[in-house]
Amino acid sequence: MEKKLKSHGAWIGKWTFILAATGSAVGLGNIWGFPYKAGTNGGGAFVLIYLLCIVMIGVPIMISEIIIGRRAGNSPINAMKRTAMQSNTSPLWKLVGWSGITAGVLILSFYSVIAGICLNYIFIAALPSDALSSSDQFGAVIASPYNLLFWHTVFMLLTFLIVSAGVKNGIGRMVKILMPMLGFLLIFMVIYAMFNGAFIRTLEFLFAPDFSNVTAETFLSAMGQAFFSLSLGMGSIMAYGAYMPKDQKVVPTSFTVASLDTLVAMLAGLAIFPIIFAFNLEPNSGPGLVFVSMLSAFNQMQFGQIIGAFFFILLSIAALSSSISLLEPGVAYLSEEGFLSRKYSALAISFFAWSLGIGTALSFNVLSEFNLTPGRNFLDSMDFIANQILLPLGGMMIAIFVGWFMKKELITNEVGYVNQIIYKLWRFFIKFIAPISVASIFISQIL
Ligand code: TRP
């Protein structure tokens, strides 16, 4: 007899899942992470590998996560356990859910610090700028531990408040208008950059791959970025899938979410690099890239203070609609098991992530010389452990589970009617291509 777990409620309407999943996928990963990682990894070749990872690994795994989540209607831990038991295999598959929740906490801890910088930039962009150049401005922002910790706390509090309000009230609502607005503003920035920045050079940088500098690490970094950007490998999409109406089609929905996510990342690259090149800034300058380049643009632009503030408001909201999905799987688990109420579950996990985030906030200043793992400071270590190890590993296990262990009928029931060729292709990708690609990228890294 299966234990009865508390239910979380479902989303009403066809668009809510797409909006929520897109809200989860589109965030700092696209606008902060993608450009700076493309920049530090040399551009075009990274972008190409990233796109391949989205198509060959990301989309098939997204379909799988939704199938498992919706089938079970529970948090990732119980969804994995339940689906495994119904497929007559070991309940230990729930460990995938546990590793996901761990990854979620690690990611949330640094995500909140970066999102806090976005909140801070709303005011920096809005207030008349003093003599500081935009790179000095970024330097000043990260030099102060108190400043970073303050905004980190504000952002984590907002995340906590929304998740404790619950999926129906908190999460579904705010993405509807704000996500499209962010899209329009990004398109506006791309057009601005086209006329005022080094646009051709950007196209070359992003889309003319130079394979001479590609190493095993480029692959790992691009794959990690693909998982991160699509919110895969830790159960965010699985947890959201649990609230998806049964009549919604899994495959087209996954394609929609992945396309929107990729579009936003590309737009961000096209908005940011022309400015970087026009101002002779370094494309490989790291995590400050988006802040420095966008502020330079807003400082030059008419109505830049208003447009700039608006940009950082929307970016903060995009970050918030992602951070809630990092918290949701763990909260769903604790509350459906009845260990704690939703509110206290959210409080416990966000407090833990907040404490861990202090390390990231300090890695920009007082702890900048401290390496948590060899050659990596606190932020880089968190990013490395979560994005480049836990997410791909989680994703690979999900692919192996759905490809080799999950009962066929359970899968076909969830997928519903779909073009047979597409179904067969997906099966092939999830059985072979996705797990083998992840495994070989791991192995090549070790060798
Ligand atoms: N995808 C989000 C971004 O690009 C971040 C995010 C939300 C995430 N949920 C996740 C990353 C789950 C990895 C796993 O900003």
Residues whose N, C-alpha, C, O or C-beta is under 5 A from the ligand:
A	BS01	LIG	S24 A25 V26 G27 L28 G29 N30 F227 F228 S229 L230 S231 L232 M234 S236 S322 S325 L326
